[in-house]
């Protein structure tokens, strides 16, 4: 998957502005039977960038839980790298 989201002119294709954050969150998957701690690196209304130990082990769709406010969002993976992944909120 492509790590950069750019359009033909080289600009950012994201539909909403990203905000840098550094907060812990949980990836919930496998019918809520499995969880993985992650760090949210940036966040927007439409998705976020997560730092995880091994993104290849996670499914393409999962739930992310933000413990600060106990909010949960359904996600789908847009890109993966060695230790990060970009997700789009689907709810």
TISEPA-994867 format. One record per residue: x, y, z of N, C-alpha, C, CB in turn; residue number from 1. Coordinates in nm, 2 decimals, decimal comma, m for minus. Glycine has a CB too. Layout:
BEGIN
n.c1 X	n.c2 Y	n.c3 Z	ca.c1 X	ca.c2 Y	ca.c3 Z	c.c1 X	c.c2 Y	c.c3 Z	cb.c1 X	cb.c2 Y	cb.c3 Z	num NUM
...
END
This chain:
BEGIN
n.c1 0,08	n.c2 m0,12	n.c3 0,00	ca.c1 0,00	ca.c2 0,00	ca.c3 0,00	c.c1 0,09	c.c2 0,12	c.c3 0,00	cb.c1 m0,09	cb.c2 0,00	cb.c3 0,12	num 1
n.c1 0,04	n.c2 0,23	n.c3 m0,06	ca.c1 0,12	ca.c2 0,35	ca.c3 m0,07	c.c1 0,12	c.c2 0,42	c.c3 0,06	cb.c1 0,06	cb.c2 0,44	cb.c3 m0,18	num 2
n.c1 0,24	n.c2 0,46	n.c3 0,11	ca.c1 0,26	ca.c2 0,54	ca.c3 0,23	c.c1 0,21	c.c2 0,68	c.c3 0,22	cb.c1 0,40	cb.c2 0,53	cb.c3 0,27	num 3
n.c1 0,22	n.c2 0,74	n.c3 0,11	ca.c1 0,19	ca.c2 0,88	ca.c3 0,10	c.c1 0,05	c.c2 0,89	c.c3 0,02	cb.c1 0,30	cb.c2 0,96	cb.c3 0,02	num 4
n.c1 m0,03	n.c2 0,99	n.c3 0,07	ca.c1 m0,16	ca.c2 1,01	ca.c3 0,01	c.c1 m0,14	c.c2 1,15	c.c3 m0,06	cb.c1 m0,28	cb.c2 1,01	cb.c3 0,11	num 5
n.c1 m0,11	n.c2 1,14	n.c3 m0,19	ca.c1 m0,10	ca.c2 1,27	ca.c3 m0,27	c.c1 m0,18	c.c2 1,26	c.c3 m0,39	cb.c1 0,05	cb.c2 1,29	cb.c3 m0,30	num 6
n.c1 m0,21	n.c2 1,38	n.c3 m0,45	ca.c1 m0,27	ca.c2 1,39	ca.c3 m0,57	c.c1 m0,17	c.c2 1,41	c.c3 m0,68	cb.c1 m0,38	cb.c2 1,50	cb.c3 m0,58	num 7
n.c1 m0,21	n.c2 1,43	n.c3 m0,81	ca.c1 m0,12	ca.c2 1,44	ca.c3 m0,92	c.c1 m0,03	c.c2 1,56	c.c3 m0,91	cb.c1 m0,20	cb.c2 1,45	cb.c3 m1,05	num 8
n.c1 m0,07	n.c2 1,66	n.c3 m0,85	ca.c1 0,01	ca.c2 1,78	ca.c3 m0,83	c.c1 0,10	c.c2 1,77	c.c3 m0,71	cb.c1 m0,07	cb.c2 1,91	cb.c3 m0,82	num 9
n.c1 0,10	n.c2 1,66	n.c3 m0,64	ca.c1 0,19	ca.c2 1,63	ca.c3 m0,53	c.c1 0,13	c.c2 1,68	c.c3 m0,40	cb.c1 0,32	cb.c2 1,70	cb.c3 m0,55	num 10
n.c1 0,01	n.c2 1,73	n.c3 m0,40	ca.c1 m0,05	ca.c2 1,78	ca.c3 m0,27	c.c1 m0,12	c.c2 1,67	c.c3 m0,20	cb.c1 m0,15	cb.c2 1,89	cb.c3 m0,31	num 11
n.c1 m0,16	n.c2 1,70	n.c3 m0,08	ca.c1 m0,22	ca.c2 1,61	ca.c3 0,01	c.c1 m0,37	c.c2 1,58	c.c3 m0,03	cb.c1 m0,22	cb.c2 1,66	cb.c3 0,16	num 12
n.c1 m0,41	n.c2 1,46	n.c3 m0,03	ca.c1 m0,55	ca.c2 1,42	ca.c3 m0,08	c.c1 m0,65	c.c2 1,41	c.c3 0,04	cb.c1 m0,55	cb.c2 1,29	cb.c3 m0,15	num 13
n.c1 m0,60	n.c2 1,43	n.c3 0,16	ca.c1 m0,69	ca.c2 1,41	ca.c3 0,28	c.c1 m0,80	c.c2 1,51	c.c3 0,27	cb.c1 m0,61	cb.c2 1,42	cb.c3 0,41	num 14
n.c1 m0,92	n.c2 1,47	n.c3 0,31	ca.c1 m1,03	ca.c2 1,56	ca.c3 0,30	c.c1 m1,05	c.c2 1,65	c.c3 0,43	cb.c1 m1,16	cb.c2 1,48	cb.c3 0,28	num 15
n.c1 m0,98	n.c2 1,62	n.c3 0,53	ca.c1 m0,98	ca.c2 1,70	ca.c3 0,65	c.c1 m0,84	c.c2 1,72	c.c3 0,71	cb.c1 m1,08	cb.c2 1,64	cb.c3 0,76	num 16
n.c1 m0,82	n.c2 1,83	n.c3 0,78	ca.c1 m0,69	ca.c2 1,86	ca.c3 0,84	c.c1 m0,65	c.c2 1,77	c.c3 0,95	cb.c1 m0,69	cb.c2 2,00	cb.c3 0,89	num 17
n.c1 m0,52	n.c2 1,73	n.c3 0,94	ca.c1 m0,47	ca.c2 1,64	ca.c3 1,04	c.c1 m0,41	c.c2 1,73	c.c3 1,16	cb.c1 m0,35	cb.c2 1,55	cb.c3 0,99	num 18
n.c1 m0,42	n.c2 1,67	n.c3 1,28	ca.c1 m0,37	ca.c2 1,73	ca.c3 1,40	c.c1 m0,27	c.c2 1,64	c.c3 1,46	cb.c1 m0,48	cb.c2 1,77	cb.c3 1,50	num 19
n.c1 m0,15	n.c2 1,69	n.c3 1,49	ca.c1 m0,05	ca.c2 1,60	ca.c3 1,56	c.c1 m0,09	c.c2 1,57	c.c3 1,70	cb.c1 0,09	cb.c2 1,67	cb.c3 1,55	num 20
n.c1 m0,09	n.c2 1,45	n.c3 1,73	ca.c1 m0,12	ca.c2 1,41	ca.c3 1,87	c.c1 m0,02	c.c2 1,30	c.c3 1,91	cb.c1 m0,27	cb.c2 1,36	cb.c3 1,88	num 21
n.c1 m0,01	n.c2 1,27	n.c3 2,03	ca.c1 0,06	ca.c2 1,15	ca.c3 2,08	c.c1 m0,02	c.c2 1,10	c.c3 2,20	cb.c1 0,21	cb.c2 1,19	cb.c3 2,12	num 22
n.c1 m0,11	n.c2 1,01	n.c3 2,17	ca.c1 m0,19	ca.c2 0,95	ca.c3 2,27	c.c1 m0,20	c.c2 0,80	c.c3 2,25	cb.c1 m0,33	cb.c2 1,01	cb.c3 2,27	num 23
n.c1 m0,22	n.c2 0,73	n.c3 2,35	ca.c1 m0,23	ca.c2 0,58	ca.c3 2,35	c.c1 m0,38	c.c2 0,55	c.c3 2,30	cb.c1 m0,20	cb.c2 0,52	cb.c3 2,48	num 24
n.c1 m0,39	n.c2 0,44	n.c3 2,23	ca.c1 m0,52	ca.c2 0,39	ca.c3 2,19	c.c1 m0,51	c.c2 0,24	c.c3 2,18	cb.c1 m0,57	cb.c2 0,45	cb.c3 2,06	num 25
n.c1 m0,62	n.c2 0,17	n.c3 2,16	ca.c1 m0,63	ca.c2 0,03	ca.c3 2,15	c.c1 m0,69	c.c2 m0,01	c.c3 2,02	cb.c1 m0,70	cb.c2 m0,03	cb.c3 2,27	num 26
n.c1 m0,63	n.c2 m0,10	n.c3 1,95	ca.c1 m0,68	ca.c2 m0,16	ca.c3 1,83	c.c1 m0,76	c.c2 m0,29	c.c3 1,87	cb.c1 m0,57	cb.c2 m0,20	cb.c3 1,72	num 27
n.c1 m0,88	n.c2 m0,30	n.c3 1,84	ca.c1 m0,97	ca.c2 m0,41	ca.c3 1,88	c.c1 m1,01	c.c2 m0,49	c.c3 1,76	cb.c1 m1,10	cb.c2 m0,36	cb.c3 1,96	num 28
n.c1 m0,99	n.c2 m0,62	n.c3 1,76	ca.c1 m1,02	ca.c2 m0,70	ca.c3 1,64	c.c1 m1,05	c.c2 m0,84	c.c3 1,68	cb.c1 m0,90	cb.c2 m0,70	cb.c3 1,54	num 29
n.c1 m1,07	n.c2 m0,93	n.c3 1,58	ca.c1 m1,10	ca.c2 m1,07	ca.c3 1,61	c.c1 m1,23	c.c2 m1,08	c.c3 1,69	cb.c1 m0,98	cb.c2 m1,14	cb.c3 1,68	num 30
n.c1 m1,34	n.c2 m1,02	n.c3 1,65	ca.c1 m1,47	ca.c2 m1,02	ca.c3 1,72	c.c1 m1,45	c.c2 m0,97	c.c3 1,86	cb.c1 m1,53	cb.c2 m1,16	cb.c3 1,72	num 31
n.c1 m1,37	n.c2 m0,87	n.c3 1,89	ca.c1 m1,34	ca.c2 m0,81	ca.c3 2,02	c.c1 m1,27	c.c2 m0,90	c.c3 2,11	cb.c1 m1,47	cb.c2 m0,77	cb.c3 2,08	num 32
n.c1 m1,21	n.c2 m1,01	n.c3 2,06	ca.c1 m1,13	ca.c2 m1,10	ca.c3 2,14	c.c1 m0,99	c.c2 m1,07	c.c3 2,15	cb.c1 m1,14	cb.c2 m1,24	cb.c3 2,08	num 33
n.c1 m0,94	n.c2 m0,98	n.c3 2,06	ca.c1 m0,79	ca.c2 m0,94	ca.c3 2,06	c.c1 m0,78	c.c2 m0,79	c.c3 2,07	cb.c1 m0,72	cb.c2 m1,00	cb.c3 1,94	num 34
n.c1 m0,68	n.c2 m0,74	n.c3 2,14	ca.c1 m0,65	ca.c2 m0,60	ca.c3 2,14	c.c1 m0,50	c.c2 m0,58	c.c3 2,13	cb.c1 m0,70	cb.c2 m0,54	cb.c3 2,27	num 35
n.c1 m0,46	n.c2 m0,46	n.c3 2,08	ca.c1 m0,32	ca.c2 m0,43	ca.c3 2,07	c.c1 m0,31	c.c2 m0,28	c.c3 2,10	cb.c1 m0,27	cb.c2 m0,46	cb.c3 1,92	num 36
n.c1 m0,21	n.c2 m0,25	n.c3 2,18	ca.c1 m0,19	ca.c2 m0,11	ca.c3 2,22	c.c1 m0,12	c.c2 m0,04	c.c3 2,10	cb.c1 m0,10	cb.c2 m0,10	cb.c3 2,35	num 37
n.c1 m0,15	n.c2 0,08	n.c3 2,08	ca.c1 m0,09	ca.c2 0,16	ca.c3 1,97	c.c1 m0,08	c.c2 0,31	c.c3 2,02	cb.c1 m0,17	cb.c2 0,15	cb.c3 1,84	num 38
n.c1 0,00	n.c2 0,39	n.c3 1,94	ca.c1 0,01	ca.c2 0,53	ca.c3 1,96	c.c1 m0,05	c.c2 0,60	c.c3 1,84	cb.c1 0,16	cb.c2 0,57	cb.c3 1,98	num 39
n.c1 m0,14	n.c2 0,70	n.c3 1,87	ca.c1 m0,20	ca.c2 0,78	ca.c3 1,76	c.c1 m0,10	c.c2 0,89	c.c3 1,74	cb.c1 m0,34	cb.c2 0,83	cb.c3 1,80	num 40
n.c1 m0,05	n.c2 0,90	n.c3 1,61	ca.c1 0,05	ca.c2 1,01	ca.c3 1,58	c.c1 m0,01	c.c2 1,13	c.c3 1,52	cb.c1 0,15	cb.c2 0,95	cb.c3 1,48	num 41
n.c1 m0,12	n.c2 1,12	n.c3 1,44	ca.c1 m0,20	ca.c2 1,23	ca.c3 1,40	c.c1 m0,34	c.c2 1,19	c.c3 1,38	cb.c1 m0,14	cb.c2 1,29	cb.c3 1,27	num 42
n.c1 m0,43	n.c2 1,28	n.c3 1,39	ca.c1 m0,57	ca.c2 1,25	ca.c3 1,39	c.c1 m0,65	c.c2 1,36	c.c3 1,31	cb.c1 m0,62	cb.c2 1,24	cb.c3 1,54	num 43
n.c1 m0,75	n.c2 1,32	n.c3 1,24	ca.c1 m0,84	ca.c2 1,41	ca.c3 1,17	c.c1 m0,98	c.c2 1,36	c.c3 1,19	cb.c1 m0,80	cb.c2 1,42	cb.c3 1,02	num 44
n.c1 m1,08	n.c2 1,43	n.c3 1,13	ca.c1 m1,22	ca.c2 1,38	ca.c3 1,13	c.c1 m1,24	c.c2 1,25	c.c3 1,06	cb.c1 m1,31	cb.c2 1,49	cb.c3 1,08	num 45
n.c1 m1,15	n.c2 1,23	n.c3 0,96	ca.c1 m1,17	ca.c2 1,11	ca.c3 0,87	c.c1 m1,08	c.c2 0,99	c.c3 0,89	cb.c1 m1,16	cb.c2 1,16	cb.c3 0,73	num 46
n.c1 m0,97	n.c2 1,01	n.c3 0,97	ca.c1 m0,88	ca.c2 0,90	ca.c3 1,00	c.c1 m0,77	c.c2 0,94	c.c3 1,09	cb.c1 m0,83	cb.c2 0,85	cb.c3 0,86	num 47
n.c1 m0,67	n.c2 0,85	n.c3 1,09	ca.c1 m0,55	ca.c2 0,88	ca.c3 1,18	c.c1 m0,43	c.c2 0,79	c.c3 1,14	cb.c1 m0,58	cb.c2 0,85	cb.c3 1,33	num 48
n.c1 m0,32	n.c2 0,83	n.c3 1,19	ca.c1 m0,19	ca.c2 0,75	ca.c3 1,17	c.c1 m0,16	c.c2 0,69	c.c3 1,30	cb.c1 m0,08	cb.c2 0,84	cb.c3 1,12	num 49
n.c1 m0,14	n.c2 0,56	n.c3 1,30	ca.c1 m0,11	ca.c2 0,48	ca.c3 1,42	c.c1 0,04	c.c2 0,42	c.c3 1,41	cb.c1 m0,21	cb.c2 0,37	cb.c3 1,43	num 50
n.c1 0,10	n.c2 0,43	n.c3 1,52	ca.c1 0,23	ca.c2 0,36	ca.c3 1,54	c.c1 0,20	c.c2 0,23	c.c3 1,61	cb.c1 0,34	cb.c2 0,45	cb.c3 1,61	num 51
n.c1 0,24	n.c2 0,12	n.c3 1,55	ca.c1 0,22	ca.c2 m0,01	ca.c3 1,61	c.c1 0,34	c.c2 m0,10	c.c3 1,59	cb.c1 0,09	cb.c2 m0,09	cb.c3 1,55	num 52
n.c1 0,36	n.c2 m0,20	n.c3 1,67	ca.c1 0,48	ca.c2 m0,28	ca.c3 1,66	c.c1 0,49	c.c2 m0,36	c.c3 1,53	cb.c1 0,49	cb.c2 m0,37	cb.c3 1,78	num 53
n.c1 0,38	n.c2 m0,41	n.c3 1,48	ca.c1 0,39	ca.c2 m0,49	ca.c3 1,35	c.c1 0,25	c.c2 m0,47	c.c3 1,28	cb.c1 0,42	cb.c2 m0,64	cb.c3 1,38	num 54
n.c1 0,24	n.c2 m0,37	n.c3 1,20	ca.c1 0,11	ca.c2 m0,35	ca.c3 1,13	c.c1 0,07	c.c2 m0,46	c.c3 1,04	cb.c1 0,12	cb.c2 m0,23	cb.c3 1,04	num 55
n.c1 0,16	n.c2 m0,54	n.c3 0,99	ca.c1 0,12	ca.c2 m0,66	ca.c3 0,90	c.c1 0,04	c.c2 m0,76	c.c3 0,98	cb.c1 0,25	cb.c2 m0,72	cb.c3 0,85	num 56
n.c1 0,04	n.c2 m0,76	n.c3 1,11	ca.c1 m0,03	ca.c2 m0,86	ca.c3 1,18	c.c1 m0,18	c.c2 m0,82	c.c3 1,20	cb.c1 0,03	cb.c2 m0,88	cb.c3 1,32	num 57
n.c1 m0,21	n.c2 m0,70	n.c3 1,18	ca.c1 m0,35	ca.c2 m0,65	ca.c3 1,20	c.c1 m0,44	c.c2 m0,67	c.c3 1,07	cb.c1 m0,35	cb.c2 m0,50	cb.c3 1,24	num 58
n.c1 m0,57	n.c2 m0,70	n.c3 1,10	ca.c1 m0,66	ca.c2 m0,71	ca.c3 0,98	c.c1 m0,68	c.c2 m0,58	c.c3 0,91	cb.c1 m0,79	cb.c2 m0,77	cb.c3 1,03	num 59
n.c1 m0,74	n.c2 m0,58	n.c3 0,79	ca.c1 m0,77	ca.c2 m0,46	ca.c3 0,72	c.c1 m0,88	c.c2 m0,38	c.c3 0,78	cb.c1 m0,81	cb.c2 m0,50	cb.c3 0,58	num 60
n.c1 m0,96	n.c2 m0,43	n.c3 0,86	ca.c1 m1,07	ca.c2 m0,36	ca.c3 0,93	c.c1 m1,07	c.c2 m0,39	c.c3 1,08	cb.c1 m1,21	cb.c2 m0,39	cb.c3 0,87	num 61
n.c1 m1,09	n.c2 m0,29	n.c3 1,16	ca.c1 m1,09	ca.c2 m0,31	ca.c3 1,31	c.c1 m1,15	c.c2 m0,19	c.c3 1,37	cb.c1 m0,94	cb.c2 m0,33	cb.c3 1,36	num 62
n.c1 m1,15	n.c2 m0,20	n.c3 1,50	ca.c1 m1,21	ca.c2 m0,09	ca.c3 1,58	c.c1 m1,09	c.c2 m0,02	c.c3 1,66	cb.c1 m1,32	cb.c2 m0,13	cb.c3 1,68	num 63
n.c1 m1,09	n.c2 0,11	n.c3 1,66	ca.c1 m0,99	ca.c2 0,18	ca.c3 1,75	c.c1 m1,06	c.c2 0,24	c.c3 1,86	cb.c1 m0,91	cb.c2 0,28	cb.c3 1,67	num 64
n.c1 m1,01	n.c2 0,22	n.c3 1,98	ca.c1 m1,07	ca.c2 0,28	ca.c3 2,10	c.c1 m0,97	c.c2 0,38	c.c3 2,16	cb.c1 m1,10	cb.c2 0,17	cb.c3 2,21	num 65
n.c1 m1,02	n.c2 0,50	n.c3 2,19	ca.c1 m0,95	ca.c2 0,61	ca.c3 2,24	c.c1 m0,98	c.c2 0,62	c.c3 2,39	cb.c1 m0,98	cb.c2 0,75	cb.c3 2,17	num 66
n.c1 m0,89	n.c2 0,57	n.c3 2,48	ca.c1 m0,92	ca.c2 0,56	ca.c3 2,62	c.c1 m0,95	c.c2 0,70	c.c3 2,69	cb.c1 m0,81	cb.c2 0,50	cb.c3 2,70	num 67
n.c1 m0,90	n.c2 0,81	n.c3 2,63	ca.c1 m0,92	ca.c2 0,94	ca.c3 2,69	c.c1 m1,07	c.c2 0,97	c.c3 2,71	cb.c1 m0,85	cb.c2 1,05	cb.c3 2,60	num 68
n.c1 m1,15	n.c2 0,94	n.c3 2,60	ca.c1 m1,29	ca.c2 0,96	ca.c3 2,61	c.c1 m1,37	c.c2 0,83	c.c3 2,59	cb.c1 m1,33	cb.c2 1,07	cb.c3 2,51	num 69
n.c1 m1,31	n.c2 0,72	n.c3 2,58	ca.c1 m1,37	ca.c2 0,59	ca.c3 2,56	c.c1 m1,45	c.c2 0,58	c.c3 2,43	cb.c1 m1,47	cb.c2 0,56	cb.c3 2,68	num 70
n.c1 m1,42	n.c2 0,67	n.c3 2,34	ca.c1 m1,48	ca.c2 0,66	ca.c3 2,20	c.c1 m1,42	c.c2 0,55	c.c3 2,12	cb.c1 m1,46	cb.c2 0,80	cb.c3 2,13	num 71
n.c1 m1,50	n.c2 0,49	n.c3 2,05	ca.c1 m1,46	ca.c2 0,38	ca.c3 1,95	c.c1 m1,50	c.c2 0,42	c.c3 1,81	cb.c1 m1,53	cb.c2 0,24	cb.c3 1,99	num 72
n.c1 m1,41	n.c2 0,39	n.c3 1,72	ca.c1 m1,43	ca.c2 0,42	ca.c3 1,57	c.c1 m1,40	c.c2 0,30	c.c3 1,49	cb.c1 m1,35	cb.c2 0,54	cb.c3 1,53	num 73
n.c1 m1,49	n.c2 0,26	n.c3 1,40	ca.c1 m1,46	ca.c2 0,15	ca.c3 1,30	c.c1 m1,36	c.c2 0,21	c.c3 1,20	cb.c1 m1,59	cb.c2 0,10	cb.c3 1,23	num 74
n.c1 m1,26	n.c2 0,13	n.c3 1,16	ca.c1 m1,15	ca.c2 0,17	ca.c3 1,07	c.c1 m1,13	c.c2 0,07	c.c3 0,96	cb.c1 m1,02	cb.c2 0,20	cb.c3 1,15	num 75
n.c1 m1,07	n.c2 0,12	n.c3 0,85	ca.c1 m1,01	ca.c2 0,04	ca.c3 0,75	c.c1 m0,87	c.c2 0,09	c.c3 0,72	cb.c1 m1,10	cb.c2 0,03	cb.c3 0,63	num 76
n.c1 m0,78	n.c2 0,00	n.c3 0,69	ca.c1 m0,64	ca.c2 0,04	ca.c3 0,66	c.c1 m0,63	c.c2 0,10	c.c3 0,52	cb.c1 m0,55	cb.c2 m0,09	cb.c3 0,68	num 77
n.c1 m0,56	n.c2 0,21	n.c3 0,51	ca.c1 m0,53	ca.c2 0,28	ca.c3 0,39	c.c1 m0,39	c.c2 0,25	c.c3 0,34	cb.c1 m0,56	cb.c2 0,43	cb.c3 0,40	num 78
n.c1 m0,29	n.c2 0,25	n.c3 0,44	ca.c1 m0,15	ca.c2 0,21	ca.c3 0,41	c.c1 m0,09	c.c2 0,16	c.c3 0,53	cb.c1 m0,08	cb.c2 0,34	cb.c3 0,36	num 79
n.c1 0,02	n.c2 0,08	n.c3 0,50	ca.c1 0,10	ca.c2 0,02	ca.c3 0,61	c.c1 0,25	c.c2 0,05	c.c3 0,58	cb.c1 0,07	cb.c2 m0,13	cb.c3 0,63	num 80
n.c1 0,33	n.c2 0,06	n.c3 0,68	ca.c1 0,48	ca.c2 0,07	ca.c3 0,67	c.c1 0,53	c.c2 m0,03	c.c3 0,78	cb.c1 0,54	cb.c2 0,21	cb.c3 0,68	num 81
n.c1 0,66	n.c2 m0,02	n.c3 0,80	ca.c1 0,72	ca.c2 m0,11	ca.c3 0,90	c.c1 0,66	c.c2 m0,10	c.c3 1,04	cb.c1 0,87	cb.c2 m0,08	cb.c3 0,90	num 82
n.c1 0,64	n.c2 0,02	n.c3 1,08	ca.c1 0,59	ca.c2 0,04	ca.c3 1,22	c.c1 0,47	c.c2 0,14	c.c3 1,23	cb.c1 0,70	cb.c2 0,09	cb.c3 1,31	num 83
n.c1 0,41	n.c2 0,18	n.c3 1,12	ca.c1 0,30	ca.c2 0,27	ca.c3 1,12	c.c1 0,19	c.c2 0,22	c.c3 1,02	cb.c1 0,35	cb.c2 0,41	cb.c3 1,08	num 84
n.c1 0,07	n.c2 0,28	n.c3 1,04	ca.c1 m0,03	ca.c2 0,25	ca.c3 0,95	c.c1 m0,13	c.c2 0,37	c.c3 0,95	cb.c1 m0,11	cb.c2 0,12	cb.c3 0,98	num 85
n.c1 m0,19	n.c2 0,40	n.c3 0,83	ca.c1 m0,29	ca.c2 0,50	ca.c3 0,81	c.c1 m0,42	c.c2 0,43	c.c3 0,80	cb.c1 m0,26	cb.c2 0,59	cb.c3 0,69	num 86
n.c1 m0,52	n.c2 0,48	n.c3 0,87	ca.c1 m0,66	ca.c2 0,43	ca.c3 0,87	c.c1 m0,76	c.c2 0,54	c.c3 0,84	cb.c1 m0,69	cb.c2 0,36	cb.c3 1,00	num 87
n.c1 m0,87	n.c2 0,49	n.c3 0,78	ca.c1 m0,98	ca.c2 0,58	ca.c3 0,75	c.c1 m1,09	c.c2 0,53	c.c3 0,84	cb.c1 m1,02	cb.c2 0,57	cb.c3 0,59	num 88
n.c1 m1,16	n.c2 0,63	n.c3 0,90	ca.c1 m1,28	ca.c2 0,59	ca.c3 0,98	c.c1 m1,40	c.c2 0,56	c.c3 0,89	cb.c1 m1,32	cb.c2 0,71	cb.c3 1,08	num 89
n.c1 m1,46	n.c2 0,45	n.c3 0,92	ca.c1 m1,57	ca.c2 0,40	ca.c3 0,83	c.c1 m1,71	c.c2 0,41	c.c3 0,90	cb.c1 m1,55	cb.c2 0,26	cb.c3 0,79	num 90
n.c1 m1,72	n.c2 0,47	n.c3 1,01	ca.c1 m1,85	ca.c2 0,48	ca.c3 1,08	c.c1 m1,90	c.c2 0,63	c.c3 1,08	cb.c1 m1,84	cb.c2 0,44	cb.c3 1,22	num 91
END
